[in-house]
Amino acid sequence: MKPPIDPPVTGCCTASSAQQYTGLSAGQATRVLWNWLDKRALAAAMIAVGIALFLPAQLFTSLSFTGQSLLGIAPWLILSVSFAAYAKASSADILIARVSTGSPVRMVALASLFGALAPFCSCGVVPVIAGLLGAGVPLAPVMAFWMSSPLMDPEMFVLTAASLGMQFAVVKTLAAIGIGLLSGMVTNALVLRGMATGGLRTAPSSCCSTQATQARLQWNVFREPARRRIFVESTVSNGWFLLCWMTIAFLLESLMIAYLPAAKVVGLLGQTTSTIPLAILIGIPSYLNGYAALPLAHGLIELGMSPAVALAFLISGGITSIPAATAVWALVKPRIFALYIGMAICGSLVAAYAYHALLTLR
């Protein structure tokens, strides 16, 4: 996987690039400096400065929340970055892409089922997706895993059953698998028609890359200096890329927790199924921690809110909250991002109205 914004050129490219910076005017030097700056790190710093200037009482809380969230996601971040770097350095990305071919239906079904069992939140799944796409796994099963994974995991199932009942837990699990299947099959159809090619945002190949290193499979990437260099460079660039964007995502998340309480958002949803589209529209840009939402949803259902409305809000918020969407936007092409949002909306609508129909038949 390569970040969409190239880091400052180092290594074998430094000498030739440095010669281009001699004799520049002040305006040209400014443009060179601006191009050299990492816009992602700059954006994260500007958000923190903005909080310090306009919301000084929130600064410590936001920084503390961001730090704790990064520590919590660190194992998955390290795992995915190392996986992608190893796949690139060993040329296993080619092997993985070949192994990942086969029946699209079977691949999508397995990815949807595994996603519903995997312990990833909407932000935590992003670095894993980066590693899969970077390793050449086809977009359709990745999309299936991507959509189903944030909605359910074993711990979430137990807590959901305890808070909202076994029926709701089972329905949400089936909805997670179903949305994964729907998203994967739609994505596969679009890929076959050439309408959803690729996934990750691409960048020009480094002038230091060696075609010879990529020509054959070598599991021990530390045996050859060229492969060691590729592993280290890929780990650093990919790790920095994801770290910056996840920092931005968690800073935004801290603000939404502070100034857009989940209870207030859910309270706007009313008590009839006519508010299902509104629940989805509110849920998509809103932050709602899946575990913290359970007692709130339980209380509102007890007051008369339709369980189908609660399901719509929990699903849409679980997949595409602003923190997760920010990281996703940085990771994939705009067309794939639009597909991701569209499938979240369609999947939430189908799941909520199907649940309402089930409740009506009882």
VOGU-3710 file (C-alpha; in Angstrom, 3 decimals, decimal comma):
1> mkppidppvt> 0,000/0,000/0,000  1,286/3,479/-0,839  0,012/6,681/0,742  -1,707/9,190/-1,552  0,811/11,868/-0,606  4,449/11,019/-1,134  6,740/11,651/1,863  9,965/13,608/1,343  12,213/11,653/-0,988  15,092/9,906/0,741
11> gcctassaqq> 17,730/7,337/0,038  19,010/6,912/-3,522  16,807/9,740/-4,815  18,112/12,422/-2,467  21,169/13,535/-4,372  19,451/14,014/-7,730  16,475/15,738/-6,116  18,631/18,132/-4,101  20,184/19,513/-7,279  16,762/20,756/-8,363
21> ytglsagqat> 16,470/23,116/-5,356  19,492/25,301/-6,128  18,901/28,797/-7,488  15,177/28,905/-6,668  13,324/32,169/-6,184  11,527/32,933/-2,922  8,160/31,970/-4,435  9,517/28,740/-5,861  11,204/27,892/-2,567  7,904/28,455/-0,758
31> rvlwnwldkr> 6,106/26,116/-3,132  8,809/23,492/-2,695  8,518/23,785/1,081  4,707/23,535/0,897  4,960/20,429/-1,284  7,484/18,946/1,121  5,258/19,415/4,183  3,102/16,466/5,183  -0,444/17,830/4,828  -1,898/15,109/7,057
41> alaaamiavg> 0,354/15,926/10,004  -0,267/19,617/9,398  -4,035/19,066/9,456  -3,823/17,146/12,746  -1,695/19,898/14,259  -4,127/22,589/13,058  -7,063/20,751/14,630  -5,198/20,568/17,935  -4,256/24,258/17,719  -7,855/25,154/16,881
51> ialflpaqlf> -9,069/23,283/19,961  -6,456/25,059/22,086  -7,510/28,493/20,790  -11,301/28,161/20,714  -12,005/25,306/23,163  -9,110/25,421/25,648  -11,042/23,490/28,298  -11,465/20,635/25,797  -7,790/20,386/24,765  -6,580/18,005/27,473
61> tslsftgqsl> -9,664/15,803/27,087  -9,251/15,598/23,301  -5,524/14,881/23,469  -6,037/12,287/26,202  -8,842/10,604/24,267  -6,752/10,581/21,075  -3,753/9,107/22,849  -5,781/6,380/24,535  -7,597/5,554/21,297  -4,313/5,288/19,396
71> lgiapwlils> -2,922/2,990/22,079  -6,044/0,861/21,868  -5,814/0,522/18,115  -2,008/0,165/18,074  -1,931/-3,668/17,936  -4,167/-3,732/14,851  -2,295/-0,803/13,307  1,064/-2,507/13,774  -0,301/-5,825/12,526  -1,799/-4,380/9,353
81> vsfaayakas> 1,206/-2,182/8,539  3,611/-5,084/9,078  1,398/-7,374/6,997  1,322/-4,949/4,072  5,065/-4,245/4,289  5,937/-7,935/4,447  3,654/-8,733/1,526  5,365/-6,059/-0,542  8,922/-6,917/0,438  8,499/-10,678/-0,036
91> sadiliarvs> 6,426/-10,312/-3,210  3,691/-12,207/-1,358  1,223/-9,542/-2,493  1,220/-11,260/-5,892  0,672/-14,668/-4,258  -2,098/-13,332/-2,014  -3,856/-11,780/-4,989  -3,741/-15,127/-6,805  -4,965/-17,093/-3,779  -7,800/-14,586/-3,321
101> tgspvrmval> -9,226/-15,396/-6,718  -12,047/-17,877/-7,084  -15,779/-17,904/-6,669  -16,815/-14,322/-5,786  -19,899/-15,595/-3,973  -17,871/-17,890/-1,732  -15,252/-15,228/-1,015  -17,858/-12,580/-0,209  -19,836/-14,971/1,991  -16,762/-15,982/3,986
111> aslfgalapf> -15,641/-12,362/4,343  -19,094/-11,302/5,581  -19,235/-14,118/8,116  -15,698/-13,548/9,342  -16,338/-9,805/9,554  -19,306/-10,316/11,858  -17,105/-12,434/14,156  -14,008/-10,200/14,108  -13,470/-7,791/17,044  -13,065/-4,552/15,072
121> cscgvvpvia> -14,814/-1,214/15,508  -15,514/1,181/12,600  -12,121/2,879/13,026  -10,218/-0,234/14,023  -11,126/-2,008/10,811  -9,513/0,716/8,646  -5,842/-0,335/9,062  -6,833/-3,964/8,512  -8,553/-2,995/5,266  -5,452/-1,071/4,240
131> gllgagvpla> -3,353/-4,194/4,712  -5,770/-6,382/2,737  -6,056/-3,981/-0,193  -2,326/-3,352/-0,136  -1,744/-7,114/-0,354  -3,903/-7,389/-3,462  -7,038/-8,977/-1,986  -9,971/-8,287/-4,379  -12,200/-5,346/-3,557  -15,495/-7,289/-3,300
141> pvmafwmssp> -14,614/-9,533/-0,302  -12,764/-6,635/1,308  -15,889/-4,494/1,038  -17,970/-7,325/2,526  -15,610/-7,618/5,487  -15,422/-3,843/5,785  -19,192/-3,425/6,098  -19,968/-6,330/8,419  -17,021/-6,092/10,804  -17,884/-2,868/12,724
151> lmdpemfvlt> -21,462/-4,014/13,401  -20,972/-7,156/15,423  -18,428/-9,189/17,333  -18,778/-11,808/20,107  -18,563/-9,268/22,932  -21,041/-6,947/21,211  -23,450/-9,863/20,719  -23,442/-10,728/24,431  -23,902/-7,113/25,530  -26,614/-6,505/22,928
161> aaslgmqfav> -28,513/-9,594/24,041  -28,243/-8,493/27,668  -29,394/-4,931/26,953  -31,874/-5,261/24,090  -32,777/-8,926/24,110  -31,669/-11,999/22,229  -33,946/-11,250/19,284  -32,375/-7,850/18,681  -28,867/-9,342/18,983  -29,653/-12,059/16,461
171> vktlaaigig> -31,299/-9,577/14,084  -28,309/-7,245/14,242  -25,937/-10,153/13,610  -27,960/-11,259/10,587  -28,070/-7,630/9,424  -24,271/-7,393/9,670  -23,810/-10,537/7,586  -26,535/-9,495/5,135  -25,096/-6,016/4,616  -21,698/-7,586/4,023
181> llsgmvtnal> -23,150/-9,960/1,435  -25,109/-7,183/-0,295  -22,134/-4,823/-0,384  -19,743/-7,513/-1,596  -21,994/-8,736/-4,391  -22,801/-5,207/-5,592  -19,110/-4,334/-5,515  -18,239/-7,487/-7,466  -20,843/-6,634/-10,119  -19,432/-3,108/-10,435
191> vlrgmatggl> -15,865/-4,459/-10,657  -16,864/-6,848/-13,469  -18,308/-3,871/-15,368  -15,196/-1,778/-14,810  -17,042/0,705/-12,605  -15,140/0,058/-9,367  -11,572/-0,638/-10,408  -8,866/-0,519/-7,781  -9,327/0,513/-4,197  -6,445/2,344/-2,595
201> rtapssccst> -5,451/5,812/-3,656  -2,321/5,364/-5,744  0,952/7,202/-5,959  3,815/7,109/-8,472  6,305/4,313/-7,920  9,463/5,236/-6,091  12,552/5,745/-8,211  14,373/3,507/-5,778  12,249/0,428/-6,343  13,859/-2,553/-7,959
211> qatqarlqwn> 11,983/-4,774/-10,335  14,401/-7,593/-9,664  13,400/-7,754/-6,007  9,716/-8,049/-6,935  10,325/-10,728/-9,568  10,374/-13,752/-7,266  8,855/-14,832/-3,988  11,165/-14,722/-0,960  9,646/-15,474/2,450  12,727/-14,362/4,400
221> vfreparrri> 12,683/-10,656/3,593  15,595/-9,948/5,947  18,035/-12,100/3,979  18,449/-9,614/1,132  19,345/-5,929/1,722  16,989/-4,725/-1,015  14,035/-6,512/0,530  14,936/-5,270/4,023  14,974/-1,731/2,678  11,565/-2,182/1,045
231> fvestvsngw> 10,134/-3,618/4,274  11,436/-0,739/6,396  10,453/1,982/3,926  6,974/0,523/3,471  6,476/0,130/7,221  7,486/3,720/7,910  5,480/5,299/5,084  2,342/3,234/5,649  2,550/3,552/9,420  2,949/7,320/9,265
241> fllcwmtiaf> 0,120/7,588/6,749  -2,329/5,667/8,947  -1,115/7,268/12,178  -1,755/10,781/10,880  -5,221/10,008/9,585  -6,254/8,050/12,661  -5,066/10,966/14,823  -7,293/13,319/12,831  -10,185/10,873/13,131  -9,865/10,510/16,910
251> lleslmiayl> -9,519/14,267/17,447  -12,784/14,769/15,555  -14,344/11,919/17,494  -13,433/13,559/20,814  -15,211/16,741/19,748  -18,324/14,850/18,713  -18,439/13,031/22,035  -18,199/16,346/23,878  -20,597/18,460/21,813  -22,950/15,974/20,167
261> paakvvgllg> -24,052/13,570/22,912  -25,483/10,308/21,696  -28,534/10,672/23,951  -29,498/13,947/22,314  -29,090/12,528/18,823  -31,095/9,404/19,523  -33,775/11,498/21,213  -34,533/13,214/17,898  -35,533/9,989/16,213  -39,096/9,710/17,450
271> qttstiplai> -41,186/6,616/17,958  -42,410/5,622/14,467  -40,811/3,746/11,588  -41,278/6,821/9,399  -38,140/8,152/11,056  -35,960/5,294/9,806  -34,484/7,417/6,956  -33,897/10,256/9,432  -32,223/7,831/11,831  -29,865/6,761/9,056
281> ligipsylng> -29,104/10,319/7,960  -28,336/11,296/11,554  -26,409/8,111/12,235  -24,048/8,423/9,266  -22,303/11,664/10,319  -22,709/11,084/14,058  -20,432/9,354/16,478  -22,112/6,646/18,525  -20,020/4,197/20,458  -21,611/0,802/19,944
291> yaalplahgl> -21,282/-0,254/23,583  -22,355/3,064/25,111  -25,359/3,187/22,774  -26,900/-0,019/24,092  -28,345/1,319/27,364  -29,515/4,477/25,575  -31,288/2,475/22,892  -32,801/0,246/25,561  -34,205/3,228/27,457  -35,693/4,809/24,326
301> ielgmspava> -37,225/1,522/23,185  -38,792/1,225/26,643  -40,280/4,705/26,106  -41,853/3,567/22,844  -39,265/4,045/20,098  -39,472/1,351/17,437  -36,657/-1,225/17,644  -36,367/-0,934/13,855  -35,473/2,779/14,228  -32,867/1,880/16,838
311> laflisggit> -31,421/-0,755/14,520  -31,190/1,737/11,642  -29,333/4,255/13,765  -26,965/1,710/15,317  -26,054/0,246/11,918  -25,513/3,488/10,031  -23,586/5,062/12,908  -21,512/1,943/13,412  -20,311/1,808/9,818  -19,876/5,419/8,762
321> sipaatavwa> -19,365/7,772/11,676  -17,321/10,869/10,800  -14,110/9,580/12,441  -14,281/6,348/10,446  -15,330/8,117/7,241  -12,378/10,513/7,578  -9,940/7,620/7,673  -11,752/5,820/4,855  -11,664/8,916/2,632  -7,896/9,093/3,040
331> lvkprifaly> -7,512/5,426/2,254  -9,569/4,725/-0,866  -10,466/6,398/-4,123  -13,469/8,786/-4,164  -15,543/6,358/-6,219  -14,989/3,568/-3,691  -15,730/5,967/-0,846  -19,050/6,889/-2,493  -19,825/3,179/-2,864  -19,019/2,650/0,819
341> igmaicgslv> -21,434/5,422/1,876  -24,112/4,273/-0,564  -23,988/0,671/0,599  -24,162/1,784/4,237  -27,359/3,728/3,489  -28,950/0,971/1,420  -27,959/-1,744/3,874  -29,311/0,210/6,846  -32,626/0,834/5,081  -33,056/-2,805/4,056
351> aayayhallt> -32,154/-4,117/7,509  -34,403/-1,672/9,379  -37,477/-2,172/7,210  -36,963/-5,942/7,186  -36,870/-5,903/10,975  -40,005/-3,748/11,051  -41,757/-6,255/8,769  -40,698/-9,075/11,092  -42,093/-7,229/14,106  -45,345/-6,532/12,257
361> lr> -45,859/-10,210/11,430  -45,538/-11,278/15,063
//
